Amino acid sequence: MIQVCQGCSGTLYAVATKDGAASLPTWKVDHDHTPPACPLRPLLPLEGTAAHIQELPHAEHVLTHPA
């Protein structure tokens, strides 16, 4: 799934890792190449444990909505 930054329309990468004992994956979302003019740079990277990428803190401000 490709994610796009709402601030600069740049491509974001998303990595989810799951510890065998953990019930939810741990996410990290950031720009592939951080544009210097992205107004959302202070919010990135998005990191945390969540069932879905859209549940991360600040995801509603950074990620475009799924089609």
N, C-alpha and C positions, 0 to 999 in steps of 0.2 A: 504494500500500500504506500503510495507516494503522498507525502504531506507537504503542504505549501504554507509559507508564512503569510499571515494577514498583513503584516507591516511592510514587507518589501516584495512579496510574491516570489521569494527565493525558495529553492528546494530545501526541505528539512530531512534529516535522517532520523530514524527511530530504531532504537535497539531495546529489546526486551530480554531480560535474563530471568531464569527461574531456578531458585535453589530447590533441591529435592524436597526439603521440609516445608518450604513456603507455599502457601496456597495461591498467592497472587504474584505476577511477574513484577520485577523492578525495571522501570523504564528510564531511558535517557533520550531526549529529543533535542536536536540542535541543527543549526544551519550546516549544509555541506561545506560551504565557503561563506563565512560571515561577511555580508556587504557592510561597508563602513557606514552607510546611510540608513540602515534599518532602524526604525524608531523603537522596535521591540527588543533590541539587543540586551537591555537590562533584565528582561524576563527569561532569557535563555542561558544555559540549557534548562529545559523542563526535566525534572527528575522526581521520581517517587515510585511508590508501590500502588498499583491500581489494576483492576480487572481489564480496563480498556484505556487506550491512550487519551481519549476525550475526558477522562476522569482526573487527569493530572492537574495540579494547581496551575492556574493561569492558562490552561489549554484553550478555554473559550476565547481568550484574547489573542492567542498566537496562531492556533491551527485553523485552517479553513474548514468549513463544515462539510461533512461527507455528502457526496452527491446522492 
